[in-house]
């Protein structure tokens, strides 16, 4: 996107400005950034949060984790309170218990984010990869007025990036045992020992299924949020990072040329890492910054396994024409 194409104000009739539910205040707009792990959510967050009218951080895991809202609010006790005759005759008049409970849950999330609210900020939000896609129905129930930004990336590249991330951080959960992880740490991080494949059968299966889980949540999210659900394809952003301007337009914040240029240029791969895209550093969170790296790591057996788990999703999203790749 050329800078000359960028406007100087928010898009008229911004569809994100729907009436907040449950009597929530209309002074702040809300957004949630999600996507499969290692799909570029951190890079997108950095570009968005550089905007002076937006504050977004993460990963709060407000939904979908072992310590999410279900632990914050005792639903049974809440309903006991809501069913008290005095409450039914006062605060519950004309309001269903389900709406009251949803309002309480939303208020708990809002209260945490509002503690970071500063003058001039118009939009607040959280980045929690995968979680909001897994719990997209609950997110829509609580924040139907929010904008959801989804980082979308070729699942094969996700698998590669995710494995380098796990190996670098010593995360064993996807591998069958410590030995599988250790031999990969020695080769890929320490640059020692004999060559080994990046994937094990169990680790590739698990990561492929997580990516497929994210794609399924994406489909449900589009149905629920309609035009407030925005896909940002990692591959397209690499070619033209100014594509993130669509998010700013949807959120109704300033799209003045100087502001947008600062958001994009200060977060380029070269600026952040001191390396050119394609120059890999296996010890860095930002490892390589390219698309198509899966071709350097997928063996025939890896291709067959990924096709079995998520091959149809690759085709549906346009990342493969057919199963012959």
C-alpha positions in Angstrom: 0.0 0.0 0.0 1.5 3.3 -1.0 1.5 6.1 1.6 -0.4 8.3 -0.9 -3.4 6.0 -0.6 -3.6 6.4 3.2 -6.3 8.9 4.4 -6.0 11.4 7.1 -9.0 10.4 9.2 -11.0 7.3 10.2 -13.2 5.6 7.7 -16.7 7.2 7.7 -19.4 5.0 9.2 -16.8 2.9 10.9 -18.6 -0.5 11.5 -16.7 -1.1 14.7 -18.8 1.6 16.4 -21.7 -0.7 17.4 -23.5 -0.1 20.7 -21.6 -1.8 23.5 -23.7 -4.5 25.3 -24.8 -4.8 28.9 -24.6 -1.0 29.4 -20.8 -0.9 29.0 -19.3 2.5 28.6 -18.7 3.8 25.0 -15.6 5.8 25.8 -13.1 3.1 24.7 -13.2 0.7 21.8 -11.9 -2.9 22.2 -9.9 -5.2 20.0 -8.4 -8.7 20.4 -5.5 -10.0 18.5 -5.2 -13.7 17.9 -4.0 -16.4 15.5 -2.1 -19.7 15.7 1.1 -19.5 17.6 4.0 -18.2 15.5 1.8 -16.6 12.9 3.2 -13.1 13.4 1.0 -11.9 16.2 3.9 -10.3 18.1 5.0 -8.3 15.0 1.4 -7.2 14.3 1.0 -6.2 18.0 4.1 -4.1 17.8 2.9 -2.2 14.7 -0.5 -1.6 16.2 0.6 -0.6 19.6 3.1 1.9 18.2 0.0 4.0 17.2 -0.5 6.7 19.9 -4.2 6.1 20.1 -4.0 2.4 20.8 -2.9 0.4 23.8 -2.7 -3.4 23.3 -0.6 -5.9 25.2 -0.6 -9.6 26.1 -0.8 -12.4 26.7 -3.5 -12.0 29.3 -5.3 -15.3 28.4 -8.6 -13.8 29.7 -10.3 -16.8 28.0 -9.4 -20.4 27.4 -6.7 -20.9 30.0 -6.7 -22.9 33.2 -7.0 -19.6 35.1 -9.5 -17.7 33.0 -12.8 -16.0 33.9 -14.3 -19.3 35.0 -12.0 -19.1 38.0 -12.6 -15.5 38.6 -16.3 -15.7 39.0 -18.2 -18.5 40.9 -21.1 -18.9 38.5 -23.2 -20.9 41.0 -22.8 -18.3 43.7 -23.5 -15.6 41.2 -26.8 -17.2 40.2 -27.7 -17.7 43.9 -27.3 -14.0 44.4 -29.2 -13.2 41.2 -32.2 -15.4 42.2 -32.6 -13.7 45.6 -36.1 -12.2 45.7 -34.9 -8.8 46.6 -32.5 -8.8 43.6 -35.2 -10.2 41.3 -37.4 -7.3 42.4 -34.7 -4.7 41.8 -31.6 -5.1 39.7 -32.9 -8.1 37.8 -36.1 -6.5 36.5 -36.1 -6.8 32.7 -32.6 -8.3 32.7 -31.9 -12.1 32.3 -29.5 -13.8 34.6 -27.3 -14.8 31.6 -27.0 -11.2 30.6 -26.1 -10.2 34.2 -23.4 -12.9 34.4 -22.0 -11.9 31.0 -21.9 -8.3 32.1 -20.0 -9.2 35.3 -17.5 -11.2 33.2 -16.9 -8.5 30.7 -16.6 -5.9 33.5 -13.8 -8.0 35.1 -11.8 -8.0 31.8 -12.5 -4.3 31.2 -11.4 -3.3 34.7 -8.0 -5.0 34.2 -7.4 -3.2 30.9 -8.7 0.1 32.0 -6.1 0.3 34.7 -3.6 0.9 31.9 -5.8 3.5 30.1 -3.9 6.8 29.5 -5.1 10.1 28.0 -5.4 10.0 24.2 -6.0 6.3 24.0 -9.1 5.4 22.1 -8.6 1.6 21.7 -7.5 -1.0 24.1 -7.0 -4.7 23.7 -5.2 -7.9 24.4 -3.1 -10.3 22.3 -3.5 -14.0 23.2 -2.6 -16.3 20.3 -5.0 -19.2 19.7 -7.0 -18.7 22.9 -9.5 -16.3 21.5 -10.0 -18.5 18.5 -10.6 -21.5 20.7 -13.1 -19.5 22.8 -14.5 -17.3 20.0 -18.1 -17.9 21.0 -17.5 -16.7 24.5 -15.5 -13.7 23.3 -18.4 -12.7 21.0 -20.8 -13.2 23.9 -18.8 -10.7 26.0 -17.5 -8.3 23.4 -19.7 -8.4 20.3 -18.7 -4.8 19.7 -15.0 -5.6 19.5 -12.7 -5.9 16.5 -10.9 -9.2 16.2 -7.6 -9.2 14.3 -6.4 -12.6 13.2 -2.9 -13.3 12.1 -3.1 -15.9 9.3 0.0 -17.8 8.1 0.8 -20.9 6.1 0.5 -23.8 8.5 3.7 -25.4 7.3 5.7 -22.3 8.1 3.9 -22.1 11.4 5.1 -25.6 12.1 8.7 -24.7 11.4 8.6 -21.5 13.4 6.8 -23.2 16.3 9.4 -26.0 16.4 12.4 -23.6 16.5 10.6 -21.7 19.3 10.0 -24.9 21.3 13.6 -26.1 20.8 15.1 -22.7 21.7 13.0 -22.5 24.9 13.3 -26.1 25.9 9.6 -26.8 25.7 9.1 -30.6 25.7 5.3 -30.8 25.6 5.1 -31.6 21.9 7.9 -34.2 22.0 7.6 -37.7 23.3 10.6 -37.4 25.6 13.5 -35.2 26.7 15.9 -37.0 24.4 14.0 -35.9 21.3 14.2 -32.3 22.4 17.8 -32.4 23.6 19.3 -33.7 20.3 17.5 -31.0 18.5 18.7 -28.3 20.9 22.2 -29.5 20.4 22.0 -29.3 16.6 19.7 -26.4 15.9 20.7 -24.1 18.8 24.2 -25.1 19.7 25.2 -26.0 16.2 26.8 -29.2 17.4 26.4 -32.9 16.6 25.1 -34.7 13.6 22.1 -33.3 11.5 18.7 -34.3 12.8 15.2 -33.6 11.4 13.4 -30.6 12.8 10.2 -32.5 13.4 9.4 -35.7 15.3 6.2 -37.5 14.4 4.5 -36.5 17.6 5.6 -32.9 17.6 4.5 -32.3 14.0 1.1 -33.9 14.6 0.5 -31.7 17.7 1.5 -28.5 16.1 -0.4 -29.2 12.9 -3.5 -29.9 15.0 -3.1 -26.7 16.9 -2.9 -24.8 13.6 -6.0 -26.6 12.3 -7.8 -25.7 15.6 -7.0 -22.0 14.9 -8.3 -22.2 11.4 -11.5 -23.8 12.7 -11.9 -21.0 15.2 -11.2 -18.4 12.5 -14.2 -19.8 10.5 -16.5 -19.5 13.4 -15.2 -16.0 14.2 -15.9 -14.8 10.7 -19.5 -16.0 11.1 -19.9 -14.2 14.5 -18.1 -11.0 14.1 -18.7 -10.5 10.3 -16.8 -7.4 9.0 -15.2 -6.8 12.4 -13.1 -9.9 12.0 -10.0 -8.9 10.1 -7.5 -11.4 8.6 -3.9 -10.2 8.2 -1.9 -12.7 6.2 1.7 -12.9 7.3 2.9 -13.4 3.7 1.1 -10.3 2.5 2.4 -8.2 5.3 5.9 -9.3 4.5 5.4 -8.0 1.0 3.5 -4.9 2.1 3.4 -4.2 5.9 1.2 -1.1 5.2 -1.7 -3.6 4.9 -2.0 -3.2 8.6 -3.7 0.2 7.9 -6.9 -1.7 7.4 -6.9 -2.3 11.2 -6.5 1.4 12.0 -9.3 2.3 9.6 -11.6 -0.2 11.2 -10.8 1.0 14.7 -11.4 4.6 13.7 -8.0 6.0 14.8 -5.9 8.5 12.9 -4.3 7.3 9.6 -2.2 10.4 9.1 0.8 9.5 6.9 3.5 10.3 9.5 1.8 8.2 12.2 1.3 5.2 10.0 4.9 5.5 8.6 6.2 5.4 12.2 4.2 2.4 13.1 5.4 0.4 10.1 9.0 1.5 9.7 10.0 1.3 13.3 9.0 -2.3 13.4 10.6 -3.7 10.3 12.6 -6.9 10.6 15.9 -5.1 9.8 15.2 -2.4 12.4 14.3 -4.8 15.1 17.0 -7.4 14.6 19.9 -5.8 12.7 19.6 -8.6 10.1 18.1 -8.8 6.7 15.0 -11.0 6.1 16.3 -14.5 5.5 19.3 -14.2 7.8 18.4 -16.7 10.4 19.3 -16.6 14.1 18.0 -19.7 15.8 18.6 -18.2 19.3 16.3 -15.2 18.6 12.5 -15.0 19.0 12.5 -13.2 15.6 14.4 -16.0 13.8 14.2 -15.5 10.0 11.3 -13.2 8.9 10.5 -15.0 5.6 7.7 -17.1 4.0 8.2 -20.5 2.5 10.9 -21.7 4.9 9.0 -25.0 5.3 10.5 -26.2 2.0 13.9 -26.3 3.8 12.7 -28.6 6.6 9.9 -30.8 5.5 10.9 -34.4 4.6 8.6 -36.7 2.5 7.2 -38.2 5.7 6.6 -34.8 7.2 4.6 -33.7 4.1 2.5 -36.9 4.2 1.7 -36.4 7.9 0.8 -32.7 7.5 -1.4 -33.5 4.5 -3.2 -36.0 6.6 -3.9 -33.6 9.5 -4.4 -30.3 7.7 -3.9 -30.6 4.0 -7.5 -29.7 3.1 -7.2 -26.5 5.2 -4.1 -25.5 3.3 -6.0 -25.8 0.0 -9.1 -24.0 1.4 -6.9 -21.0 2.4 -5.1 -20.9 -0.9 -1.7 -22.0 0.5 -1.7 -25.1 -1.8 -3.5 -25.8 -5.0 -3.9 -29.5 -4.3 -2.3 -32.3 -2.2 0.6 -32.5 -4.6 3.2 -30.4 -2.8 
